Amino acid sequence: MSPPRLPLTRALVDVLTAGTGRPCGLTVLPRAADGQPAAFPYLILDSLPGEFSGPSFADWHADATWTYQATSVGERVDQVQWLGDRVRAVLVGRTPSGWRTDITAPGLRVIDRELTYDADGEPVDGSQGSIVTYVQRFTITVTPAA
C-alpha cells in the first residue's frame, strides 16, 4: 500500500508558511485571522498526480513521488519573484550539511525533492486590477518512516 499523502501535504503548507513568512492556502486563497483574504503576496499549494515505485501496493514499504504546485500570487512581478525565491529556498535549498529546511510528516520520511518547473511572474487581468502569479512545481519523494 502506498503511504498516505495528506500528512505530507499538511507539512508542506506549514513549512511554506513558516519558511516564507507569507500565508499559504491549500488549493484556496489563504485567509487572515479575521477571515478576510490574506494580503499580497501569498501562496496557494495544489497537489498534482503522483507516481509510485518499489514493492507492490500491498507492501507498506512502497515509495511515492508526489508533485505539488506552489503558486505565488501578488500585485507586482517583484513580489512574486521574491516569494518564488523564498519558496525555492525552503523546498530545495541546500546547505553544506544537507537540506536547508526539514520537511517532517508523521509516518513518512522525505527521501528526495526536486524543482521540476519554474515559471516567471505572469500577469493575469482581474476585475480590480492586475494580479501576477509565479508557478513552481516540485516533486517530493517519500517512504514510510521506519
DSSP file with accessible surface (Angstrom, degrees, kcal/mol):
  #  RESIDUE AA STRUCTURE BP1 BP2  ACC     N-H-->O    O-->H-N    N-H-->O    O-->H-N    TCO  KAPPA ALPHA  PHI   PSI    X-CA   Y-CA   Z-CA
    1    1 A M              0   0  102      0, 0.0    61,-0.6     0, 0.0    57,-0.1   0.000 360.0 360.0 360.0 142.9    0.0    0.0    0.0
    2    2 A S        -     0   0   37      1,-0.1    61,-0.1    59,-0.1     3,-0.1  -0.410 360.0 -99.1 -75.2 153.3    1.3    3.5   -0.8
    3    3 A P        -     0   0    4      0, 0.0     2,-0.1     0, 0.0    -1,-0.1  -0.319  48.6 -90.4 -67.6 157.1    2.0    5.9    2.1
    4    4 A P        -     0   0   75      0, 0.0     4,-0.4     0, 0.0     0, 0.0  -0.433  30.0-157.3 -70.9 143.2   -0.7    8.5    2.9
    5    5 A R  S >> S+     0   0   56      2,-0.1     4,-2.2     1,-0.1     3,-0.6   0.799  77.6  74.0 -89.6 -34.1   -0.4   11.8    1.1
    6    6 A L  H 3> S+     0   0   84      1,-0.2     4,-2.7     2,-0.2     5,-0.3   0.870  91.3  55.9 -56.0 -41.7   -2.3   14.1    3.5
    7    7 A P  H 3> S+     0   0   30      0, 0.0     4,-2.0     0, 0.0    -1,-0.2   0.913 111.0  45.7 -58.7 -38.4    0.4   14.3    6.2
    8    8 A L  H <> S+     0   0    0     -3,-0.6     4,-2.6    -4,-0.4    -2,-0.2   0.925 111.1  52.4 -68.8 -42.2    2.9   15.5    3.6
    9    9 A T  H  X S+     0   0    8     -4,-2.2     4,-2.0     1,-0.2    -1,-0.2   0.941 111.8  45.6 -59.2 -46.9    0.5   18.0    2.1
   10   10 A R  H  X S+     0   0  154     -4,-2.7     4,-2.2     1,-0.2    -1,-0.2   0.894 111.6  52.9 -63.7 -39.8   -0.2   19.5    5.5
   11   11 A A  H  X S+     0   0   10     -4,-2.0     4,-2.9    -5,-0.3    -1,-0.2   0.900 107.7  51.6 -62.9 -39.7    3.5   19.5    6.4
   12   12 A L  H  X S+     0   0    2     -4,-2.6     4,-2.8     2,-0.2     5,-0.3   0.905 107.9  51.0 -65.2 -41.5    4.3   21.4    3.1
   13   13 A V  H  X S+     0   0   22     -4,-2.0     4,-2.4    -5,-0.2    -1,-0.2   0.949 114.3  45.1 -58.7 -46.0    1.7   24.1    3.9
   14   14 A D  H  X S+     0   0  110     -4,-2.2     4,-2.6     2,-0.2     5,-0.3   0.921 114.3  47.8 -64.4 -44.6    3.2   24.5    7.4
   15   15 A V  H  X S+     0   0   23     -4,-2.9     4,-3.0     1,-0.2     5,-0.2   0.907 113.6  47.4 -64.6 -42.5    6.8   24.6    6.0
   16   16 A L  H  X S+     0   0    1     -4,-2.8     4,-2.1    -5,-0.2     6,-0.5   0.913 113.0  48.5 -66.8 -41.1    6.0   27.1    3.3
   17   17 A T  H  X S+     0   0   52     -4,-2.4     4,-1.5    -5,-0.3     5,-0.3   0.956 119.2  38.3 -62.9 -48.9    4.1   29.4    5.7
   18   18 A A  H  < S+     0   0   84     -4,-2.6    -2,-0.2    -5,-0.2    -1,-0.2   0.922 119.1  47.0 -68.8 -43.8    6.9   29.3    8.3
   19   19 A G  H  < S+     0   0   24     -4,-3.0    -1,-0.2    -5,-0.3    -2,-0.2   0.801 121.1  34.4 -73.6 -29.8    9.8   29.4    5.8
   20   20 A T  H  < S-     0   0    1     -4,-2.1    -1,-0.2    -5,-0.2    -2,-0.2   0.663  95.7-133.1 -95.6 -20.8    8.5   32.2    3.6
   21   21 A G  S  < S+     0   0   52     -4,-1.5    -3,-0.1    -5,-0.3    -4,-0.1   0.625  73.4 105.5  76.1  12.5    6.8   34.2    6.2
   22   22 A R  S    S-     0   0   63     -6,-0.5    -1,-0.3    -5,-0.3    -2,-0.2  -0.910  79.0 -94.7-124.2 152.1    3.7   34.5    4.0
   23   23 A P        -     0   0   34      0, 0.0    20,-2.6     0, 0.0     2,-0.4  -0.307  34.6-159.9 -67.4 148.5    0.3   32.8    4.2
   24   24 A C  E     -a   43   0A  14     18,-0.2     2,-0.3     7,-0.1    20,-0.2  -0.992   0.8-159.8-132.7 124.0   -0.3   29.6    2.2
   25   25 A G  E     -a   44   0A   6     18,-2.5    20,-3.1    -2,-0.4     2,-1.0  -0.773  22.8-123.6-100.3 147.3   -3.7   28.2    1.3
   26   26 A L  E    S-a   45   0A  66     -2,-0.3    20,-0.2    18,-0.2     3,-0.1  -0.819  89.1 -34.6 -92.3 100.8   -4.3   24.6    0.4
   27   27 A T  S    S+     0   0   80     18,-2.3     2,-0.3    -2,-1.0    -1,-0.2   0.357 132.3  70.8  67.3  -1.7   -5.9   24.9   -3.1
   28   28 A V  S    S-     0   0   89     17,-0.1    17,-0.2     3,-0.0    -3,-0.1  -0.914  97.8 -77.7-136.2 165.9   -7.7   28.1   -2.0
   29   29 A L        -     0   0   50     -2,-0.3    -3,-0.1     1,-0.1    15,-0.1  -0.401  54.9-118.7 -59.4 126.4   -7.0   31.7   -1.2
   30   30 A P        -     0   0    9      0, 0.0     8,-2.5     0, 0.0     2,-0.3  -0.397  27.0-138.2 -69.3 152.7   -5.5   31.8    2.3
   31   31 A R  B     -G   37   0B 148      6,-0.2    -7,-0.1    -7,-0.1     5,-0.1  -0.852   7.0-125.9-112.8 147.2   -7.4   33.8    4.9
   32   32 A A    >   -     0   0   43      4,-3.3     3,-2.2    -2,-0.3     6,-0.1  -0.278  43.5 -90.4 -77.6 174.3   -6.1   36.2    7.6
   33   33 A A  T 3  S+     0   0  118      1,-0.3    -1,-0.1     2,-0.1     5,-0.0   0.816 128.1  55.9 -59.4 -29.4   -7.0   35.7   11.2
   34   34 A D  T 3  S-     0   0  118      2,-0.1    -1,-0.3     3,-0.1    -2,-0.0   0.410 120.0-107.9 -85.4   3.9  -10.2   37.9   10.8
   35   35 A G  S <  S+     0   0   41     -3,-2.2    -2,-0.1     1,-0.3     3,-0.1   0.338  80.6 125.1  88.9  -7.7  -11.4   35.7    7.9
   36   36 A Q  S    S-     0   0  117      1,-0.1    -4,-3.3    -5,-0.1    -1,-0.3  -0.417  75.8 -79.5 -78.6 159.4  -10.7   38.2    5.2
   37   37 A P  B     -G   31   0B  61      0, 0.0    -6,-0.2     0, 0.0    -1,-0.1  -0.287  56.9-101.6 -57.4 142.2   -8.5   37.3    2.2
   38   38 A A        -     0   0   10     -8,-2.5     2,-0.1     1,-0.1     4,-0.1  -0.304  39.5-104.0 -63.4 150.5   -4.8   37.4    3.1
   39   39 A A        -     0   0   71      1,-0.1    -1,-0.1     2,-0.1    -3,-0.0  -0.415  58.9 -58.4 -72.8 150.7   -2.8   40.4    1.9
   40   40 A F  S    S+     0   0   61     -2,-0.1    34,-0.2   -18,-0.1    -1,-0.1  -0.413 108.8  47.0 -66.8 151.9   -0.5   40.1   -1.1
   41   41 A P  S    S+     0   0   14      0, 0.0     2,-0.3     0, 0.0    33,-0.2   0.675  75.3 142.4 -82.7 158.0    1.8   38.3   -1.6
   42   42 A Y  E     - B   0  73A  22     31,-2.0    31,-2.9   -20,-0.1     2,-0.3  -0.904  38.9-117.6-146.3 173.4    0.6   34.8   -0.6
   43   43 A L  E     -aB  24  72A   1    -20,-2.6   -18,-2.5    -2,-0.3     2,-0.4  -0.886   9.3-161.0-117.8 149.8    0.9   31.2   -1.8
   44   44 A I  E     -aB  25  71A  32     27,-1.9    27,-2.8    -2,-0.3     2,-0.5  -0.998  13.9-156.9-126.4 124.7   -1.6   28.6   -3.0
   45   45 A L  E     -aB  26  70A   2    -20,-3.1   -18,-2.3    -2,-0.4     2,-0.4  -0.892  11.8-177.7-104.0 128.2   -0.4   25.0   -2.8
   46   46 A D  E     - B   0  69A  45     23,-2.6    23,-3.0    -2,-0.5     2,-0.4  -0.968  21.0-135.2-122.0 141.4   -2.1   22.4   -5.1
   47   47 A S  E     - B   0  68A  56     -2,-0.4    21,-0.2    21,-0.2     3,-0.1  -0.809  24.1-167.0 -95.3 136.3   -1.3   18.7   -5.2
   48   48 A L  E     - B   0  67A  50     19,-3.3    19,-0.6    -2,-0.4     0, 0.0  -0.652  38.9 -59.9-113.2 171.9   -0.9   17.1   -8.6
   49   49 A P  E     -     0   0A 111      0, 0.0    18,-0.5     0, 0.0     2,-0.2  -0.150  58.1-153.9 -55.0 148.3   -0.9   13.5   -9.8
   50   50 A G  E     -     0   0A  29     16,-0.2     2,-0.3    -3,-0.1    16,-0.2  -0.604   7.4-129.1-119.3 178.4    1.9   11.3   -8.3
   51   51 A E  E     - B   0  65A 143     14,-3.3    14,-3.5    -2,-0.2     2,-0.4  -0.936  13.7-150.1-128.6 153.5    3.9    8.2   -9.1
   52   52 A F  E     + B   0  64A  87     -2,-0.3     2,-0.3    12,-0.2    12,-0.2  -0.935  17.6 169.5-125.9 145.9    4.6    5.1   -7.1
   53   53 A S  E     + B   0  63A  62     10,-1.9    10,-1.8    -2,-0.4    -2,-0.0  -0.916  37.5  47.2-144.9 173.1    7.6    2.8   -7.1
   54   54 A G  S    S+     0   0   59     -2,-0.3     8,-0.1     8,-0.2     3,-0.1  -0.624  96.0   2.6  94.3-152.2    9.1    0.0   -5.1
   55   55 A P  S    S-     0   0   56      0, 0.0     8,-0.1     0, 0.0    -2,-0.0  -0.016  94.2 -70.2 -65.0 174.2    7.2   -3.1   -3.9
   56   56 A S    >   -     0   0   82      1,-0.1     3,-2.1     6,-0.1     6,-0.2  -0.092  49.5-101.8 -62.1 163.7    3.5   -3.7   -4.7
   57   57 A F  T 3  S+     0   0  121      1,-0.3    -1,-0.1    -3,-0.1     5,-0.1   0.708 120.7  66.9 -62.0 -20.2    0.8   -1.6   -3.1
   58   58 A A  T 3  S+     0   0   89    -57,-0.1     2,-0.5     3,-0.0    -1,-0.3   0.695  87.5  82.1 -73.0 -16.2    0.1   -4.5   -0.7
   59   59 A D  S X  S-     0   0   59     -3,-2.1     3,-1.2     1,-0.1     0, 0.0  -0.773  74.7-146.3 -93.8 127.5    3.6   -3.8    0.8
   60   60 A W  T 3  S+     0   0  159     -2,-0.5    -1,-0.1     1,-0.3    -3,-0.1   0.562  91.2  71.2 -69.6  -4.7    3.7   -1.0    3.3
   61   61 A H  T 3   +     0   0  127     -5,-0.2    -1,-0.3    82,-0.1   -59,-0.1   0.236  66.5 129.3-100.3  16.7    7.3   -0.1    2.2
   62   62 A A    <   -     0   0    1     -3,-1.2     2,-0.2   -61,-0.6    -8,-0.2  -0.411  52.7-133.1 -69.9 144.5    6.4    1.3   -1.2
   63   63 A D  E     -B   53   0A  39    -10,-1.8   -10,-1.9    80,-0.2     2,-0.4  -0.647  17.2-157.3 -92.5 156.7    7.8    4.8   -2.1
   64   64 A A  E     -BC  52 142A   0     78,-2.2    78,-2.9    -2,-0.2     2,-0.5  -0.997   9.2-157.8-135.9 140.9    5.7    7.6   -3.5
   65   65 A T  E     -BC  51 141A  29    -14,-3.5   -14,-3.3    -2,-0.4     2,-0.4  -0.978  19.2-173.3-118.0 114.1    6.7   10.6   -5.5
   66   66 A W  E     - C   0 140A   7     74,-2.6    74,-2.8    -2,-0.5     2,-0.4  -0.876  14.1-141.9-112.2 143.2    4.1   13.4   -5.4
   67   67 A T  E     -BC  48 139A  29    -19,-0.6   -19,-3.3   -18,-0.5     2,-0.4  -0.858  17.4-173.6-106.4 136.2    4.0   16.6   -7.3
   68   68 A Y  E     -BC  47 138A   2     70,-2.8    70,-2.7    -2,-0.4     2,-0.5  -0.951  14.6-145.9-126.3 146.8    2.9   19.9   -5.8
   69   69 A Q  E     -BC  46 137A  30    -23,-3.0   -23,-2.6    -2,-0.4     2,-0.6  -0.967   8.5-164.0-114.3 123.9    2.4   23.3   -7.4
   70   70 A A  E     -BC  45 136A   0     66,-3.0    66,-1.9    -2,-0.5     2,-0.6  -0.946   7.8-165.9-105.4 116.7    3.2   26.4   -5.4
   71   71 A T  E     -BC  44 135A  16    -27,-2.8   -27,-1.9    -2,-0.6     2,-0.4  -0.927   7.0-153.4-107.5 115.4    1.6   29.5   -6.9
   72   72 A S  E     -BC  43 134A   0     62,-2.8    62,-2.0    -2,-0.6     2,-0.4  -0.756  15.0-164.3 -83.9 132.9    2.9   32.8   -5.6
   73   73 A V  E     +BC  42 133A   8    -31,-2.9   -31,-2.0    -2,-0.4     2,-0.3  -0.977  21.7 137.6-125.3 130.5    0.3   35.5   -6.0
   74   74 A G  E     - C   0 132A   0     58,-2.6    58,-3.3    -2,-0.4     3,-0.1  -0.898  58.1-107.1-153.8-175.1    0.9   39.2   -5.8
   75   75 A E  S    S+     0   0  108     -2,-0.3     2,-0.3    56,-0.2    55,-0.1   0.622  99.4  35.7 -95.3 -17.1    0.1   42.6   -7.3
   76   76 A R  S  > S-     0   0  120     56,-0.1     4,-1.6     1,-0.1     3,-0.3  -0.959  78.1-119.2-138.5 156.0    3.5   43.1   -8.9
   77   77 A V  H  > S+     0   0   59     -2,-0.3     4,-2.5     1,-0.2     5,-0.3   0.898 113.0  56.5 -60.8 -41.5    6.2   41.0  -10.6
   78   78 A D  H  > S+     0   0   87      1,-0.2     4,-2.2     2,-0.2    -1,-0.2   0.880 104.4  54.2 -62.9 -33.2    8.8   41.8   -8.0
   79   79 A Q  H  > S+     0   0   25     -3,-0.3     4,-2.3     1,-0.2    -1,-0.2   0.943 112.2  41.6 -63.4 -47.7    6.5   40.5   -5.2
   80   80 A V  H  X S+     0   0    0     -4,-1.6     4,-2.8     2,-0.2    -2,-0.2   0.841 113.4  52.4 -75.1 -30.4    6.0   37.1   -6.8
   81   81 A Q  H  X S+     0   0   70     -4,-2.5     4,-2.4     2,-0.2    -1,-0.2   0.925 110.9  48.7 -67.1 -41.8    9.6   36.7   -7.8
   82   82 A W  H  X S+     0   0  115     -4,-2.2     4,-1.8    -5,-0.3    -2,-0.2   0.941 114.9  44.4 -59.5 -47.3   10.7   37.5   -4.3
   83   83 A L  H  X S+     0   0    0     -4,-2.3     4,-2.6     1,-0.2    -2,-0.2   0.908 111.1  53.9 -67.5 -39.0    8.2   34.9   -2.9
   84   84 A G  H  X S+     0   0    0     -4,-2.8     4,-2.5     1,-0.2    -1,-0.2   0.898 106.8  52.5 -60.9 -38.4    9.2   32.4   -5.6
   85   85 A D  H  X S+     0   0   84     -4,-2.4     4,-2.3     1,-0.2    -1,-0.2   0.913 110.6  47.7 -62.1 -41.1   12.8   32.7   -4.5
   86   86 A R  H  X S+     0   0   93     -4,-1.8     4,-2.4     2,-0.2    -2,-0.2   0.901 110.3  51.2 -67.9 -40.7   11.8   32.1   -0.9
   87   87 A V  H  X S+     0   0    0     -4,-2.6     4,-2.8     2,-0.2     5,-0.3   0.943 111.1  48.5 -60.5 -47.4    9.7   29.0   -1.9
   88   88 A R  H  X>S+     0   0   66     -4,-2.5     4,-2.6     1,-0.2     5,-0.6   0.920 111.7  49.3 -59.6 -44.3   12.6   27.6   -3.8
   89   89 A A  H  X5S+     0   0   32     -4,-2.3     4,-1.0     3,-0.2    11,-0.2   0.907 113.5  47.0 -62.8 -40.2   15.0   28.2   -0.9
   90   90 A V  H  <5S+     0   0    0     -4,-2.4    11,-0.4    -5,-0.2    -2,-0.2   0.940 121.5  32.8 -67.9 -46.9   12.5   26.5    1.5
   91   91 A L  H  <5S+     0   0    4     -4,-2.8    -2,-0.2    -5,-0.2    -3,-0.2   0.843 138.7  10.8 -86.9 -33.7   11.8   23.4   -0.5
   92   92 A V  H  <5S+     0   0   28     -4,-2.6    -3,-0.2    -5,-0.3    -2,-0.1   0.342  88.2 127.6-128.9   8.3   15.0   22.7   -2.4
   93   93 A G     << -     0   0   16     -4,-1.0     7,-3.1    -5,-0.6     8,-0.5  -0.378  42.0-156.1 -67.4 143.9   17.6   24.9   -0.8
   94   94 A R  E     -H   99   0C 154      5,-0.3     5,-0.2     6,-0.1    -2,-0.1  -0.867  14.7-166.3-121.7 155.2   20.8   23.2    0.4
   95   95 A T  E >   -H   98   0C  56      3,-3.5     3,-1.6    -2,-0.3     5,-0.0  -0.790  48.2 -92.8-122.7 172.4   23.5   23.8    2.9
   96   96 A P  T 3  S+     0   0  148      0, 0.0     3,-0.1     0, 0.0    -2,-0.0   0.805 127.9  47.0 -58.2 -24.1   26.9   22.0    3.1
   97   97 A S  T 3  S-     0   0  116      1,-0.2     2,-0.3     2,-0.0    -3,-0.0   0.446 124.8 -81.6 -99.5   1.5   25.3   19.6    5.6
   98   98 A G  E <  S+H   95   0C  16     -3,-1.6    -3,-3.5     0, 0.0    -1,-0.2  -0.975  84.7   9.9 141.5-152.7   22.0   18.8    3.6
   99   99 A W  E     -H   94   0C  68     -2,-0.3    -5,-0.3    -5,-0.2     3,-0.1  -0.352  56.0-137.3 -66.1 143.2   18.6   20.3    3.0
  100  100 A R  S    S+     0   0  131     -7,-3.1     2,-0.4   -11,-0.2    -6,-0.1   0.871  90.4  34.0 -67.4 -37.6   18.1   23.9    4.3
  101  101 A T  S    S-     0   0   32     -8,-0.5     2,-0.3   -11,-0.4    -1,-0.2  -0.976  78.5-135.1-126.2 129.3   14.6   23.0    5.6
  102  102 A D        -     0   0  125     -2,-0.4     2,-0.6    -3,-0.1    -2,-0.0  -0.598  11.1-152.6 -77.1 140.0   13.4   19.8    7.1
  103  103 A I        -     0   0   13     -2,-0.3     2,-0.6     7,-0.1     7,-0.5  -0.961  17.3-172.8-112.5 109.3   10.0   18.5    6.0
  104  104 A T        +     0   0  117     -2,-0.6     5,-0.1   -93,-0.1   -89,-0.1  -0.923   9.9 169.0-111.3 120.0    8.6   16.4    8.8
  105  105 A A  B >   -D  108   0A   4     -2,-0.6     3,-2.1     3,-0.5   -97,-0.1  -0.998  42.1-102.0-129.6 132.8    5.4   14.5    8.2
  106  106 A P  T 3  S+     0   0  103      0, 0.0     3,-0.1     0, 0.0   -98,-0.1  -0.262 104.7   5.2 -55.5 129.9    4.0   11.8   10.6
  107  107 A G  T 3  S+     0   0   54      1,-0.2    38,-2.1    39,-0.1     2,-0.3   0.458 116.2  92.0  79.1   0.3    4.7    8.3    9.3
  108  108 A L  E <   -DE 105 144A  14     -3,-2.1    -3,-0.5    36,-0.3     2,-0.4  -0.924  55.8-156.6-128.5 154.2    6.8    9.5    6.4
  109  109 A R  E     - E   0 143A 140     34,-2.7    34,-1.9    -2,-0.3     2,-0.5  -0.995  22.2-134.2-126.8 123.5   10.4   10.2    5.6
  110  110 A V  E     + E   0 142A  27     -7,-0.5    32,-0.3    -2,-0.4     3,-0.1  -0.665  28.6 172.2 -76.6 122.9   11.2   12.6    2.8
  111  111 A I  E     +     0   0A  64     30,-2.9     2,-0.3    -2,-0.5    31,-0.2   0.576  61.0   7.0-111.1 -11.9   14.0   10.9    0.7
  112  112 A D  E     - E   0 141A  73     29,-1.4    29,-2.9     2,-0.0    -1,-0.3  -0.975  53.5-173.4-163.5 154.4   14.2   13.3   -2.3
  113  113 A R  E     + E   0 140A  14     -2,-0.3     2,-0.3    27,-0.2    27,-0.2  -0.983   9.2 179.1-150.7 147.8   12.9   16.6   -3.6
  114  114 A E  E     - E   0 139A 103     25,-2.1    25,-2.6    -2,-0.3     2,-0.6  -0.995  30.5-127.5-152.6 140.2   13.2   18.4   -6.9
  115  115 A L  E     + E   0 138A  51     -2,-0.3    23,-0.2    23,-0.2     3,-0.1  -0.805  31.8 171.3 -84.6 121.8   12.1   21.6   -8.6
  116  116 A T  E     +     0   0A  67     21,-3.0     2,-0.3    -2,-0.6    22,-0.2   0.591  62.3  21.6-111.0 -15.4   10.6   20.4  -11.9
  117  117 A Y  E     + E   0 137A 109     20,-1.4    20,-2.5     2,-0.0     2,-0.4  -0.951  55.0 177.4-155.6 133.3    9.0   23.6  -13.3
  118  118 A D  E     - E   0 136A  58     -2,-0.3     2,-0.3    18,-0.2    18,-0.2  -0.888   9.4-175.8-143.2 105.5    9.7   27.3  -12.6
  119  119 A A        -     0   0   17     16,-3.0     3,-0.1    -2,-0.4    16,-0.1  -0.805  25.0-119.1-103.9 145.6    7.8   30.0  -14.5
  120  120 A D        -     0   0   95     -2,-0.3    15,-0.4     1,-0.2    13,-0.1  -0.208  52.5 -64.2 -73.1 169.6    8.5   33.7  -14.2
  121  121 A G        -     0   0   16     13,-0.2    13,-0.2   -44,-0.1    -1,-0.2  -0.295  54.6-166.6 -58.0 133.8    5.8   36.1  -12.9
  122  122 A E  E     -F  133   0A 121     11,-3.0    11,-2.2    -3,-0.1     2,-0.1  -0.977  16.1-128.9-130.2 119.4    2.9   36.3  -15.3
  123  123 A P  E     -F  132   0A  81      0, 0.0     2,-0.4     0, 0.0     9,-0.3  -0.402  19.0-166.9 -67.6 141.9    0.2   39.0  -15.1
  124  124 A V  E     -F  131   0A  70      7,-3.7     7,-2.4    -2,-0.1     2,-0.3  -0.997  23.9-123.8-127.1 122.5   -3.4   37.9  -15.1
  125  125 A D  E     -F  130   0A 145     -2,-0.4     2,-0.3     5,-0.2     5,-0.2  -0.499  34.0-173.5 -69.0 131.1   -6.0   40.6  -15.7
  126  126 A G  E >   -F  129   0A  34      3,-1.7     3,-1.2    -2,-0.3    -1,-0.0  -0.756  39.0-107.5-119.0 169.8   -8.5   40.9  -12.8
  127  127 A S  T 3  S+     0   0  125      1,-0.3     3,-0.1    -2,-0.3    -2,-0.0   0.741 120.3  39.0 -70.6 -20.5  -11.7   42.8  -12.4
  128  128 A Q  T 3  S-     0   0  188      1,-0.4    -1,-0.3     0, 0.0     2,-0.2  -0.113 130.6 -64.8-119.7  35.3   -9.9   45.1   -9.9
  129  129 A G  E <  S- F   0 126A  43     -3,-1.2    -3,-1.7     2,-0.0    -1,-0.4  -0.675  81.1 -29.2 115.4-171.3   -6.5   45.5  -11.5
  130  130 A S  E     - F   0 125A  63     -2,-0.2     2,-0.4    -5,-0.2    -5,-0.2  -0.574  43.1-166.2 -87.4 145.3   -3.7   43.1  -12.3
  131  131 A I  E     - F   0 124A  59     -7,-2.4    -7,-3.7    -2,-0.2     2,-0.4  -0.985  11.0-152.9-123.1 137.9   -2.8   40.0  -10.4
  132  132 A V  E     -CF  74 123A   6    -58,-3.3   -58,-2.6    -2,-0.4     2,-0.3  -0.934   9.9-167.5-114.8 135.2    0.6   38.4  -11.0
  133  133 A T  E     -CF  73 122A  31    -11,-2.2   -11,-3.0    -2,-0.4     2,-0.4  -0.903  10.8-164.0-121.4 152.2    1.3   34.7  -10.5
  134  134 A Y  E     -C   72   0A  14    -62,-2.0   -62,-2.8    -2,-0.3     2,-0.4  -0.975  16.0-155.4-134.2 116.1    4.5   32.7  -10.4
  135  135 A V  E     +C   71   0A  28     -2,-0.4   -16,-3.0   -15,-0.4     2,-0.4  -0.816  16.0 172.6-103.1 131.9    4.1   28.9  -10.7
  136  136 A Q  E     -CE  70 118A   0    -66,-1.9   -66,-3.0    -2,-0.4     2,-0.4  -0.995  13.7-157.3-133.7 140.0    6.6   26.4   -9.4
  137  137 A R  E     -CE  69 117A  85    -20,-2.5   -21,-3.0    -2,-0.4   -20,-1.4  -0.968  10.7-175.1-120.4 138.3    6.3   22.6   -9.3
  138  138 A F  E     -CE  68 115A   2    -70,-2.7   -70,-2.8    -2,-0.4     2,-0.5  -0.954  16.6-146.1-129.4 143.5    8.1   20.3   -7.0
  139  139 A T  E     -CE  67 114A  18    -25,-2.6   -25,-2.1    -2,-0.4     2,-0.5  -0.948  14.7-167.8-108.6 134.3    8.3   16.6   -6.7
  140  140 A I  E     -CE  66 113A   0    -74,-2.8   -74,-2.6    -2,-0.5     2,-0.5  -0.989   5.8-155.9-122.1 123.8    8.7   15.2   -3.2
  141  141 A T  E     +CE  65 112A  19    -29,-2.9   -30,-2.9    -2,-0.5   -29,-1.4  -0.887  17.5 179.3-104.3 130.1    9.6   11.5   -2.8
  142  142 A V  E     -CE  64 110A   0    -78,-2.9   -78,-2.2    -2,-0.5   -32,-0.2  -0.874  16.1-166.6-126.7 160.0    8.7    9.8    0.5
  143  143 A T  E     - E   0 109A  18    -34,-1.9   -34,-2.7    -2,-0.3   -80,-0.2  -0.948  44.3 -84.3-135.4 154.1    9.0    6.4    2.0
  144  144 A P  E     - E   0 108A  28      0, 0.0   -36,-0.3     0, 0.0     2,-0.1  -0.351  53.3-106.4 -59.2 140.1    7.2    5.1    5.1
  145  145 A A              0   0   49    -38,-2.1   -36,-0.1     1,-0.1    -3,-0.0  -0.415 360.0 360.0 -67.1 145.0    9.1    6.1    8.3
  146  146 A A              0   0  146     -2,-0.1    -1,-0.1    -3,-0.1   -39,-0.1  -0.276 360.0 360.0 -74.6 360.0   10.9    3.3   10.0
